[in-house]
Amino acid sequence: MDHIAAMVVPPAQFQQPVNTPITLGQANIKNDSVESSKARESTSFHVSHNTSMNNLALALSSQGKYAEAEKMHRETLALREKVSGKEHPDTLTSMNDLAQALSDQGNYVEAEKMHRETLALRRRC
């Protein structure tokens, strides 16, 4: 097992101390700053939270609870757009899932519109 640890943990001479500037070309970057750590934690929470919401919406839909699923898909989509942006793959997945929930309820016109918008955004990315 020691040989695995040696592969994962680099020798001390290669480790960069925390909060030591790293120069990359003209840019100075702080390694593991407190602010970036908090931002990563916040983003990680939102991603996990949004994934759980989306999974719940899919479970509701599987049970035939389409109106409740649609509401949850709309909330998930709004949060994903806010956190990740409109063109992020997770946001586009939420758009597709909402379109399917609309289709499941017979709202084919709105579902088609959402599917077309999703497709157009995927083609741009």
MMTF fields as JSON, N, C-alpha, C and O atoms, coordinates in Angstrom:
{
  "mmtfVersion": "1.0.0",
  "mmtfProducer": "UNKNOWN",
  "numBonds": 499,
  "numAtoms": 500,
  "numGroups": 125,
  "numChains": 1,
  "numModels": 1,
  "chainsPerModel": [1],
  "groupsPerChain": [125],
  "chainIdList": ["A"],
  "bondAtomList": [4, 2, 8, 6, 12, 10, 16, 14, 20, 18, 24, 22, 28, 26, 32, 30, 36, 34, 40, 38, 44, 42, 48, 46, 52, 50, 56, 54, 60, 58, 64, 62, 68, 66, 72, 70, 76, 74, 80, 78, 84, 82, 88, 86, 92, 90, 96, 94, 100, 98, 104, 102, 108, 106, 112, 110, 116, 114, 120, 118, 124, 122, 128, 126, 132, 130, 136, 134, 140, 138, 144, 142, 148, 146, 152, 150, 156, 154, 160, 158, 164, 162, 168, 166, 172, 170, 176, 174, 180, 178, 184, 182, 188, 186, 192, 190, 196, 194, 200, 198, 204, 202, 208, 206, 212, 210, 216, 214, 220, 218, 224, 222, 228, 226, 232, 230, 236, 234, 240, 238, 244, 242, 248, 246, 252, 250, 256, 254, 260, 258, 264, 262, 268, 266, 272, 270, 276, 274, 280, 278, 284, 282, 288, 286, 292, 290, 296, 294, 300, 298, 304, 302, 308, 306, 312, 310, 316, 314, 320, 318, 324, 322, 328, 326, 332, 330, 336, 334, 340, 338, 344, 342, 348, 346, 352, 350, 356, 354, 360, 358, 364, 362, 368, 366, 372, 370, 376, 374, 380, 378, 384, 382, 388, 386, 392, 390, 396, 394, 400, 398, 404, 402, 408, 406, 412, 410, 416, 414, 420, 418, 424, 422, 428, 426, 432, 430, 436, 434, 440, 438, 444, 442, 448, 446, 452, 450, 456, 454, 460, 458, 464, 462, 468, 466, 472, 470, 476, 474, 480, 478, 484, 482, 488, 486, 492, 490, 496, 494],
  "bondOrderList": [1, 1, 1, 1, 1, 1, 1, 1, 1, 1, 1, 1, 1, 1, 1, 1, 1, 1, 1, 1, 1, 1, 1, 1, 1, 1, 1, 1, 1, 1, 1, 1, 1, 1, 1, 1, 1, 1, 1, 1, 1, 1, 1, 1, 1, 1, 1, 1, 1, 1, 1, 1, 1, 1, 1, 1, 1, 1, 1, 1, 1, 1, 1, 1, 1, 1, 1, 1, 1, 1, 1, 1, 1, 1, 1, 1, 1, 1, 1, 1, 1, 1, 1, 1, 1, 1, 1, 1, 1, 1, 1, 1, 1, 1, 1, 1, 1, 1, 1, 1, 1, 1, 1, 1, 1, 1, 1, 1, 1, 1, 1, 1, 1, 1, 1, 1, 1, 1, 1, 1, 1, 1, 1, 1],
  "groupList": [{"groupName": "MET", "atomNameList": ["N", "CA", "C", "O"], "elementList": ["N", "C", "C", "O"], "formalChargeList": [0, 0, 0, 0], "bondAtomList": [1, 0, 2, 1, 3, 2], "bondOrderList": [1, 1, 2], "singleLetterCode": "M", "chemCompType": "L-PEPTIDE LINKING"}, {"groupName": "ASP", "atomNameList": ["N", "CA", "C", "O"], "elementList": ["N", "C", "C", "O"], "formalChargeList": [0, 0, 0, 0], "bondAtomList": [1, 0, 2, 1, 3, 2], "bondOrderList": [1, 1, 2], "singleLetterCode": "D", "chemCompType": "L-PEPTIDE LINKING"}, {"groupName": "HIS", "atomNameList": ["N", "CA", "C", "O"], "elementList": ["N", "C", "C", "O"], "formalChargeList": [0, 0, 0, 0], "bondAtomList": [1, 0, 2, 1, 3, 2], "bondOrderList": [1, 1, 2], "singleLetterCode": "H", "chemCompType": "L-PEPTIDE LINKING"}, {"groupName": "ILE", "atomNameList": ["N", "CA", "C", "O"], "elementList": ["N", "C", "C", "O"], "formalChargeList": [0, 0, 0, 0], "bondAtomList": [1, 0, 2, 1, 3, 2], "bondOrderList": [1, 1, 2], "singleLetterCode": "I", "chemCompType": "L-PEPTIDE LINKING"}, {"groupName": "ALA", "atomNameList": ["N", "CA", "C", "O"], "elementList": ["N", "C", "C", "O"], "formalChargeList": [0, 0, 0, 0], "bondAtomList": [1, 0, 2, 1, 3, 2], "bondOrderList": [1, 1, 2], "singleLetterCode": "A", "chemCompType": "L-PEPTIDE LINKING"}, {"groupName": "VAL", "atomNameList": ["N", "CA", "C", "O"], "elementList": ["N", "C", "C", "O"], "formalChargeList": [0, 0, 0, 0], "bondAtomList": [1, 0, 2, 1, 3, 2], "bondOrderList": [1, 1, 2], "singleLetterCode": "V", "chemCompType": "L-PEPTIDE LINKING"}, {"groupName": "PRO", "atomNameList": ["N", "CA", "C", "O"], "elementList": ["N", "C", "C", "O"], "formalChargeList": [0, 0, 0, 0], "bondAtomList": [1, 0, 2, 1, 3, 2], "bondOrderList": [1, 1, 2], "singleLetterCode": "P", "chemCompType": "L-PEPTIDE LINKING"}, {"groupName": "GLN", "atomNameList": ["N", "CA", "C", "O"], "elementList": ["N", "C", "C", "O"], "formalChargeList": [0, 0, 0, 0], "bondAtomList": [1, 0, 2, 1, 3, 2], "bondOrderList": [1, 1, 2], "singleLetterCode": "Q", "chemCompType": "L-PEPTIDE LINKING"}, {"groupName": "PHE", "atomNameList": ["N", "CA", "C", "O"], "elementList": ["N", "C", "C", "O"], "formalChargeList": [0, 0, 0, 0], "bondAtomList": [1, 0, 2, 1, 3, 2], "bondOrderList": [1, 1, 2], "singleLetterCode": "F", "chemCompType": "L-PEPTIDE LINKING"}, {"groupName": "ASN", "atomNameList": ["N", "CA", "C", "O"], "elementList": ["N", "C", "C", "O"], "formalChargeList": [0, 0, 0, 0], "bondAtomList": [1, 0, 2, 1, 3, 2], "bondOrderList": [1, 1, 2], "singleLetterCode": "N", "chemCompType": "L-PEPTIDE LINKING"}, {"groupName": "THR", "atomNameList": ["N", "CA", "C", "O"], "elementList": ["N", "C", "C", "O"], "formalChargeList": [0, 0, 0, 0], "bondAtomList": [1, 0, 2, 1, 3, 2], "bondOrderList": [1, 1, 2], "singleLetterCode": "T", "chemCompType": "L-PEPTIDE LINKING"}, {"groupName": "LEU", "atomNameList": ["N", "CA", "C", "O"], "elementList": ["N", "C", "C", "O"], "formalChargeList": [0, 0, 0, 0], "bondAtomList": [1, 0, 2, 1, 3, 2], "bondOrderList": [1, 1, 2], "singleLetterCode": "L", "chemCompType": "L-PEPTIDE LINKING"}, {"groupName": "GLY", "atomNameList": ["N", "CA", "C", "O"], "elementList": ["N", "C", "C", "O"], "formalChargeList": [0, 0, 0, 0], "bondAtomList": [1, 0, 2, 1, 3, 2], "bondOrderList": [1, 1, 2], "singleLetterCode": "G", "chemCompType": "PEPTIDE LINKING"}, {"groupName": "LYS", "atomNameList": ["N", "CA", "C", "O"], "elementList": ["N", "C", "C", "O"], "formalChargeList": [0, 0, 0, 0], "bondAtomList": [1, 0, 2, 1, 3, 2], "bondOrderList": [1, 1, 2], "singleLetterCode": "K", "chemCompType": "L-PEPTIDE LINKING"}, {"groupName": "SER", "atomNameList": ["N", "CA", "C", "O"], "elementList": ["N", "C", "C", "O"], "formalChargeList": [0, 0, 0, 0], "bondAtomList": [1, 0, 2, 1, 3, 2], "bondOrderList": [1, 1, 2], "singleLetterCode": "S", "chemCompType": "L-PEPTIDE LINKING"}, {"groupName": "GLU", "atomNameList": ["N", "CA", "C", "O"], "elementList": ["N", "C", "C", "O"], "formalChargeList": [0, 0, 0, 0], "bondAtomList": [1, 0, 2, 1, 3, 2], "bondOrderList": [1, 1, 2], "singleLetterCode": "E", "chemCompType": "L-PEPTIDE LINKING"}, {"groupName": "ARG", "atomNameList": ["N", "CA", "C", "O"], "elementList": ["N", "C", "C", "O"], "formalChargeList": [0, 0, 0, 0], "bondAtomList": [1, 0, 2, 1, 3, 2], "bondOrderList": [1, 1, 2], "singleLetterCode": "R", "chemCompType": "L-PEPTIDE LINKING"}, {"groupName": "TYR", "atomNameList": ["N", "CA", "C", "O"], "elementList": ["N", "C", "C", "O"], "formalChargeList": [0, 0, 0, 0], "bondAtomList": [1, 0, 2, 1, 3, 2], "bondOrderList": [1, 1, 2], "singleLetterCode": "Y", "chemCompType": "L-PEPTIDE LINKING"}, {"groupName": "CYS", "atomNameList": ["N", "CA", "C", "O"], "elementList": ["N", "C", "C", "O"], "formalChargeList": [0, 0, 0, 0], "bondAtomList": [1, 0, 2, 1, 3, 2], "bondOrderList": [1, 1, 2], "singleLetterCode": "C", "chemCompType": "L-PEPTIDE LINKING"}],
  "groupTypeList": [0, 1, 2, 3, 4, 4, 0, 5, 5, 6, 6, 4, 7, 8, 7, 7, 6, 5, 9, 10, 6, 3, 10, 11, 12, 7, 4, 9, 3, 13, 9, 1, 14, 5, 15, 14, 14, 13, 4, 16, 15, 14, 10, 14, 8, 2, 5, 14, 2, 9, 10, 14, 0, 9, 9, 11, 4, 11, 4, 11, 14, 14, 7, 12, 13, 17, 4, 15, 4, 15, 13, 0, 2, 16, 15, 10, 11, 4, 11, 16, 15, 13, 5, 14, 12, 13, 15, 2, 6, 1, 10, 11, 10, 14, 0, 9, 1, 11, 4, 7, 4, 11, 14, 1, 7, 12, 9, 17, 5, 15, 4, 15, 13, 0, 2, 16, 15, 10, 11, 4, 11, 16, 16, 16, 18],
  "groupIdList": [1, 2, 3, 4, 5, 6, 7, 8, 9, 10, 11, 12, 13, 14, 15, 16, 17, 18, 19, 20, 21, 22, 23, 24, 25, 26, 27, 28, 29, 30, 31, 32, 33, 34, 35, 36, 37, 38, 39, 40, 41, 42, 43, 44, 45, 46, 47, 48, 49, 50, 51, 52, 53, 54, 55, 56, 57, 58, 59, 60, 61, 62, 63, 64, 65, 66, 67, 68, 69, 70, 71, 72, 73, 74, 75, 76, 77, 78, 79, 80, 81, 82, 83, 84, 85, 86, 87, 88, 89, 90, 91, 92, 93, 94, 95, 96, 97, 98, 99, 100, 101, 102, 103, 104, 105, 106, 107, 108, 109, 110, 111, 112, 113, 114, 115, 116, 117, 118, 119, 120, 121, 122, 123, 124, 125],
  "secStructList": [7, 2, 2, 2, 2, 2, 2, 2, 1, 7, 7, 4, 4, 4, 7, 7, 7, 6, 6, 7, 3, 3, 3, 3, 6, 6, 3, 3, 3, 3, 6, 6, 7, 2, 2, 2, 2, 2, 2, 2, 2, 2, 2, 2, 2, 2, 2, 2, 2, 2, 2, 2, 2, 2, 2, 2, 2, 2, 2, 2, 2, 2, 6, 6, 7, 2, 2, 2, 2, 2, 2, 2, 2, 2, 2, 2, 2, 2, 2, 2, 2, 2, 2, 2, 7, 6, 6, 1, 2, 2, 2, 2, 2, 2, 2, 2, 2, 2, 2, 2, 2, 2, 2, 2, 6, 6, 7, 2, 2, 2, 2, 2, 2, 2, 2, 2, 2, 2, 2, 2, 2, 2, 2, 2, 7],
  "xCoordList": [0.808, 0.0, 0.855, 0.422, 2.06, 2.902, 3.247, 3.391, 3.379, 3.71, 2.554, 2.785, 1.314, 0.166, 0.175, -0.044, 0.427, 0.479, 1.582, 1.412, 2.688, 3.792, 3.405, 3.886, 2.537, 2.105, 1.092, 1.058, 0.265, -0.792, -0.277, -0.647, 0.569, 1.082, 2.478, 3.402, 2.639, 3.948, 4.964, 4.592, 6.237, 7.285, 7.202, 6.705, 7.699, 7.586, 8.151, 7.615, 9.216, 9.814, 8.888, 9.104, 7.853, 6.934, 5.63, 4.825, 5.41, 4.176, 4.277, 5.308, 3.209, 3.149, 2.492, 1.383, 3.144, 2.528, 1.224, 1.093, 0.281, -1.008, -0.795, 0.028, -1.536, -1.507, -0.184, 0.113, 0.605, 1.825, 1.499, 0.937, 1.846, 1.531, 2.252, 3.418, 1.543, 2.115, 2.091, 1.04, 3.215, 3.267, 3.095, 3.854, 2.086, 1.829, 1.813, 0.817, 2.905, 2.995, 2.928, 3.746, 1.967, 1.818, 0.855, 0.705, 0.202, -0.816, -0.221, 0.62, -0.647, -0.322, -1.585, -2.63, -1.486, -2.639, -2.292, -1.209, -3.213, -2.995, -3.5, -4.614, -2.677, -3.019, -3.903, -3.5, -5.12, -6.057, -6.412, -6.373, -6.751, -7.163, -8.473, -9.238, -8.73, -9.944, -11.167, -12.155, -11.106, -12.243, -12.578, -13.747, -11.562, -11.832, -12.323, -13.122, -11.848, -12.307, -13.783, -14.544, -14.192, -15.602, -16.459, -17.566, -15.97, -16.716, -16.893, -17.971, -15.837, -15.935, -16.948, -17.741, -16.923, -17.874, -19.306, -20.2, -19.521, -20.853, -21.337, -22.478, -20.481, -20.842, -21.108, -22.046, -20.286, -20.467, -21.814, -22.507, -22.188, -23.49, -24.602, -25.514, -24.537, -25.588, -25.702, -26.808, -24.579, -24.591, -25.249, -26.099, -24.874, -25.459, -26.943, -27.757, -27.279, -28.676, -29.517, -30.602, -29.019, -29.749, -29.901, -30.948, -28.872, -28.949, -30.015, -30.786, -30.057, -31.072, -32.473, -33.396, -32.629, -33.936, -34.362, -35.512, -33.422, -33.727, -34.105, -35.038, -33.374, -33.681, -35.065, -35.794, -35.425, -36.758, -37.825, -38.845, -37.595, -38.552, -38.733, -39.853, -37.645, -37.735, -38.508, -39.277, -38.306, -39.035, -40.531, -41.37, -40.853, -42.261, -42.908, -44.026, -42.195, -42.706, -42.924, -43.916, -42.007, -42.127, -43.361, -43.904, -43.797, -44.983, -46.27, -47.357, -46.133, -47.306, -47.709, -48.782, -46.885, -47.167, -46.59, -45.66, -47.153, -46.579, -46.585, -45.607, -47.668, -47.729, -46.678, -46.011, -46.524, -45.517, -44.11, -43.211, -43.936, -42.646, -42.319, -41.186, -43.309, -43.081, -42.622, -41.674, -43.293, -42.929, -41.475, -40.716, -41.096, -39.735, -38.722, -37.638, -39.063, -38.175, -37.986, -36.877, -39.053, -38.937, -38.026, -37.209, -38.164, -37.302, -35.847, -34.942, -35.627, -34.267, -33.65, -32.489, -34.425, -33.933, -33.554, -32.492, -34.399, -34.105, -32.813, -31.99, -32.637, -31.416, -30.187, -29.135, -30.316, -29.163, -28.775, -27.588, -29.753, -29.431, -28.687, -27.724, -29.134, -28.51, -27.092, -26.183, -26.9, -25.6, -24.61, -23.445, -25.086, -24.164, -24.261, -23.356, -25.336, -25.523, -26.442, -26.622, -27.014, -28.02, -27.454, -28.185, -26.177, -25.608, -24.857, -24.282, -24.857, -24.162, -24.895, -26.124, -24.156, -24.793, -25.859, -26.882, -25.636, -26.641, -27.917, -29.022, -27.758, -28.918, -29.696, -30.926, -28.972, -29.627, -30.343, -31.404, -29.775, -30.448, -31.745, -32.766, -31.7, -32.918, -33.974, -35.165, -33.543, -34.492, -35.149, -36.361, -34.348, -34.866, -35.833, -36.885, -35.471, -36.335, -37.658, -38.71, -37.609, -38.841, -39.698, -40.916, -39.082, -39.831, -40.521, -41.659, -39.834, -40.445, -41.618, -42.639, -41.476, -42.568, -43.78, -44.921, -43.531, -44.623, -45.301, -46.528, -44.511, -45.043, -45.865, -46.91, -45.393, -46.112, -47.513, -48.422, -47.668, -48.963, -49.801, -50.893, -49.291, -50.039, -49.844, -50.543, -48.903, -48.615, -47.542, -46.406, -47.936, -46.99, -46.395, -45.24, -47.167, -46.669, -45.523, -44.47, -45.73, -44.672, -43.487, -42.332, -43.783, -42.708, -41.853, -40.625, -42.502, -41.746, -40.877, -39.717, -41.438, -40.683, -39.44, -38.35, -39.618, -38.499, -37.462, -36.263, -37.901, -36.96, -36.177, -34.971, -36.851, -36.159, -35.126, -34.028, -35.483, -34.544, -33.335, -32.196, -33.59, -32.5, -31.567, -30.345, -32.146, -31.356, -30.511, -29.335, -31.109, -30.372, -29.195, -28.107, -29.402, -28.314, -27.227, -26.039, -27.625, -26.622, -25.778, -24.578, -26.387, -25.634, -24.629, -23.588, -24.921, -23.99, -22.785, -21.705, -22.957, -21.874, -20.837, -19.867],
  "yCoordList": [-1.195, 0.0, 1.264, 2.295, 1.203, 2.384, 2.876, 4.079, 1.952, 2.356, 3.131, 3.994, 2.832, 3.588, 4.993, 5.967, 5.098, 6.417, 7.254, 8.462, 6.654, 7.383, 7.925, 8.98, 7.204, 7.671, 8.803, 9.697, 8.773, 9.759, 11.039, 12.136, 10.911, 12.067, 12.393, 11.597, 13.556, 13.888, 14.183, 14.594, 13.976, 14.301, 15.768, 16.603, 16.072, 17.42, 18.494, 19.601, 18.203, 19.235, 19.65, 20.7, 18.843, 19.182, 19.788, 20.261, 19.781, 20.332, 21.849, 22.387, 22.534, 23.991, 24.391, 23.938, 25.229, 25.669, 26.427, 27.103, 26.302, 26.984, 28.492, 28.987, 29.221, 30.679, 31.234, 32.407, 30.429, 30.905, 31.233, 30.398, 32.452, 32.802, 31.875, 31.529, 31.489, 30.708, 31.597, 32.138, 31.762, 32.618, 31.785, 30.848, 32.134, 31.486, 32.577, 33.281, 32.712, 33.799, 35.121, 35.38, 35.969, 37.262, 37.206, 38.203, 36.071, 35.986, 35.48, 34.582, 36.043, 35.54, 34.935, 35.584, 33.698, 32.977, 32.503, 31.961, 32.705, 32.172, 30.744, 30.455, 29.861, 28.44, 28.208, 28.494, 27.685, 27.308, 28.465, 28.31, 29.604, 30.723, 30.389, 29.552, 31.039, 30.792, 31.116, 30.383, 32.217, 32.624, 31.581, 31.246, 31.064, 30.081, 28.774, 28.067, 28.45, 27.243, 27.356, 26.407, 28.521, 28.736, 28.715, 28.177, 29.288, 29.295, 27.876, 27.522, 27.056, 25.66, 24.891, 24.116, 25.107, 24.426, 24.836, 23.992, 26.13, 26.625, 26.042, 25.59, 26.047, 25.5, 24.006, 23.494, 23.302, 21.87, 21.587, 20.647, 22.397, 22.228, 22.414, 21.591, 23.487, 23.755, 22.637, 22.239, 22.137, 21.059, 19.818, 19.208, 19.436, 18.266, 18.471, 17.574, 19.656, 19.992, 19.927, 19.346, 20.52, 20.523, 19.109, 18.769, 18.297, 16.919, 16.154, 15.391, 16.357, 15.693, 16.149, 15.34, 17.448, 17.961, 17.341, 16.937, 17.272, 16.694, 15.217, 14.751, 14.49, 13.073, 12.885, 11.964, 13.758, 13.695, 13.963, 13.275, 14.955, 15.263, 14.063, 13.754, 13.395, 12.21, 11.086, 10.373, 10.926, 9.893, 10.22, 9.329, 11.492, 11.907, 11.598, 11.089, 11.91, 11.658, 10.165, 9.767, 9.348, 7.897, 7.355, 6.316, 8.073, 7.663, 8.259, 8.041, 9.014, 9.625, 10.936, 11.46, 11.476, 12.75, 13.883, 14.578, 14.049, 14.934, 16.406, 17.109, 16.883, 18.299, 18.624, 19.656, 17.75, 17.941, 17.837, 18.589, 16.904, 16.746, 18.002, 18.485, 18.528, 19.741, 20.886, 21.599, 21.059, 22.138, 21.975, 22.944, 20.753, 20.489, 20.694, 21.228, 20.28, 20.5, 21.997, 22.434, 22.781, 24.236, 24.864, 25.726, 24.436, 24.955, 24.562, 25.382, 23.312, 22.835, 23.612, 24.015, 23.82, 24.565, 25.987, 26.473, 26.653, 28.028, 28.089, 28.982, 27.136, 27.124, 26.807, 27.421, 25.861, 25.504, 26.661, 26.905, 27.372, 28.542, 29.581, 30.185, 29.789, 30.782, 30.381, 31.211, 29.109, 28.639, 28.374, 28.763, 27.702, 27.22, 27.95, 27.841, 28.689, 29.371, 28.582, 27.375, 29.279, 28.689, 27.613, 26.7, 27.693, 26.758, 25.585, 24.761, 25.502, 24.404, 23.089, 23.07, 21.996, 20.702, 20.286, 19.719, 20.557, 20.207, 21.025, 20.513, 22.295, 23.149, 22.634, 22.596, 22.245, 21.727, 20.405, 20.136, 19.598, 18.364, 18.688, 18.035, 19.698, 20.115, 20.631, 20.371, 21.354, 21.832, 20.654, 20.641, 19.68, 18.485, 17.723, 17.267, 17.587, 16.879, 17.611, 16.979, 18.946, 19.729, 19.549, 19.401, 19.561, 19.355, 18.0, 17.876, 16.986, 15.657, 15.644, 15.012, 16.342, 16.422, 17.123, 16.737, 18.144, 18.837, 17.908, 17.881, 17.161, 16.212, 15.127, 14.718, 14.662, 13.642, 14.105, 13.296, 15.428, 15.992, 16.397, 16.943, 16.131, 16.477, 17.912, 18.374, 18.623, 20.003, 19.983, 20.411, 19.478, 19.203, 20.452, 20.438, 21.527, 22.759, 23.337, 23.67, 23.458, 23.993, 23.025, 23.45, 21.725, 20.723, 20.828, 20.803, 20.947, 21.073, 22.327, 22.292, 23.423, 24.684, 24.515, 24.966, 23.865, 23.656, 22.719, 22.967, 21.653, 20.736, 21.457, 21.252, 22.293, 23.038, 24.009, 24.145, 24.681, 25.611, 24.852, 25.296, 23.715, 22.892, 22.441, 22.525, 21.966, 21.509, 22.65, 22.463, 23.815, 24.965, 25.322, 25.618, 25.298, 25.619, 24.534, 24.847, 23.284, 22.203, 22.333, 22.061, 22.744, 22.907, 24.036, 23.992, 25.049, 26.186, 25.816, 26.378, 24.875, 24.533, 23.635, 23.261],
  "zCoordList": [0.0, 0.0, 0.0, -0.514, 0.566, 0.609, -0.789, -1.007, -1.738, -3.101, -3.74, -4.586, -3.343, -3.865, -3.285, -4.005, -1.992, -1.353, -1.972, -2.143, -2.306, -2.908, -4.279, -4.692, -4.982, -6.301, -6.178, -7.024, -5.13, -4.969, -4.322, -4.741, -3.311, -2.59, -3.122, -2.955, -3.76, -4.32, -3.222, -2.123, -3.514, -2.545, -2.145, -2.901, -0.94, -0.378, -1.302, -1.341, -2.046, -2.891, -4.037, -4.643, -4.351, -5.424, -4.924, -5.726, -3.626, -3.082, -2.996, -2.591, -3.376, -3.345, -2.026, -1.744, -1.205, 0.041, -0.242, -1.263, 0.67, 0.533, 0.571, 1.34, -0.26, -0.356, -0.857, -0.629, -1.525, -2.16, -3.607, -4.315, -4.066, -5.457, -6.438, -6.249, -7.47, -8.559, -9.78, -10.123, -10.444, -11.608, -12.863, -13.109, -13.66, -14.938, -15.997, -16.16, -16.703, -17.679, -16.953, -16.071, -17.303, -16.664, -15.474, -14.767, -15.237, -14.19, -12.889, -12.896, -11.787, -10.462, -9.876, -9.829, -9.431, -8.902, -7.507, -7.286, -6.548, -5.204, -5.171, -5.607, -4.654, -4.574, -3.361, -2.233, -3.587, -2.528, -1.612, -0.392, -2.158, -1.323, -0.639, -1.12, 0.479, 1.246, 0.402, 0.433, -0.356, -1.172, -2.235, -2.426, -2.93, -3.972, -3.372, -3.987, -2.174, -1.495, -1.144, -1.334, -0.629, -0.303, -1.554, -1.534, -2.639, -3.897, -4.421, -4.897, -4.337, -4.78, -3.941, -4.476, -2.612, -1.731, -2.072, -2.128, -2.298, -2.622, -3.941, -4.038, -4.956, -6.259, -6.15, -6.761, -5.372, -5.185, -4.537, -4.926, -3.549, -2.903, -3.921, -3.999, -4.703, -5.675, -6.707, -7.072, -7.17, -8.158, -7.566, -8.214, -6.353, -5.701, -5.432, -5.652, -4.958, -4.663, -5.933, -5.935, -7.005, -8.271, -8.836, -9.386, -8.702, -9.171, -8.391, -8.973, -7.088, -6.266, -6.643, -6.721, -6.876, -7.297, -8.623, -8.794, -9.553, -10.861, -10.737, -11.39, -9.898, -9.7, -9.076, -9.443, -8.132, -7.532, -8.587, -8.63, -9.431, -10.501, -11.431, -11.838, -11.763, -12.619, -11.926, -12.571, -10.613, -9.863, -9.819, -9.943, -9.642, -9.643, -10.991, -11.061, -12.033, -13.379, -13.609, -14.219, -13.126, -13.281, -12.57, -12.947, -11.536, -10.785, -11.356, -10.821, -12.448, -13.047, -12.395, -12.693, -11.519, -10.845, -11.698, -11.288, -12.871, -13.889, -13.513, -13.766, -12.913, -12.542, -11.49, -11.576, -10.498, -9.465, -10.055, -9.679, -10.976, -11.648, -12.458, -12.43, -13.177, -13.971, -13.07, -13.4, -11.937, -11.008, -10.546, -10.518, -10.187, -9.724, -10.854, -10.62, -12.064, -13.211, -13.467, -13.772, -13.345, -13.541, -12.497, -12.82, -11.244, -10.174, -10.422, -10.264, -10.807, -11.086, -12.237, -12.17, -13.289, -14.442, -14.048, -14.439, -13.286, -12.863, -12.048, -12.249, -11.129, -10.322, -11.161, -10.984, -12.065, -12.906, -13.816, -14.033, -14.345, -15.172, -14.344, -14.816, -13.108, -12.232, -11.84, -11.858, -11.484, -10.987, -12.123, -12.042, -13.192, -14.223, -15.553, -16.381, -15.773, -17.045, -17.966, -17.805, -18.926, -19.808, -20.731, -21.116, -21.097, -22.064, -21.423, -22.135, -20.107, -19.421, -19.712, -19.771, -19.894, -20.188, -19.167, -19.549, -17.885, -16.874, -17.053, -16.872, -17.408, -17.652, -18.863, -18.853, -19.891, -21.095, -20.804, -21.368, -19.943, -19.53, -18.802, -19.019, -17.939, -17.234, -18.198, -18.022, -19.207, -20.216, -20.924, -21.137, -21.281, -21.953, -21.044, -21.492, -19.763, -18.818, -18.617, -18.519, -18.556, -18.444, -19.688, -19.587, -20.841, -22.087, -22.083, -22.534, -21.575, -21.504, -20.531, -20.798, -19.401, -18.428, -19.041, -18.786, -19.845, -20.529, -21.528, -21.63, -22.252, -23.22, -22.527, -23.033, -21.37, -20.607, -20.213, -20.027, -20.088, -19.698, -20.907, -20.754, -22.109, -23.312, -23.768, -24.67, -23.155, -23.534, -24.627, -24.421, -25.778, -26.862, -27.499, -27.924, -27.571, -28.198, -27.373, -27.917, -26.053, -25.195, -25.126, -25.081, -25.118, -25.096, -26.351, -26.275, -27.504, -28.752, -28.734, -29.146, -28.259, -28.193, -27.306, -27.66, -26.159, -25.234, -25.848, -25.724, -26.502, -27.163, -28.263, -28.401, -29.039, -30.11, -29.54, -30.08, -28.448, -27.807, -27.262, -27.41, -26.637, -26.118, -27.237, -27.109, -28.325, -29.473, -30.044, -30.356, -30.177, -30.717, -29.817, -30.311, -28.5, -27.567, -27.608, -27.537, -27.721, -27.81, -29.058, -29.028, -30.15, -31.405, -31.311, -31.967, -30.506, -30.341, -29.507, -29.688, -28.593, -27.656, -28.28, -27.621]
}
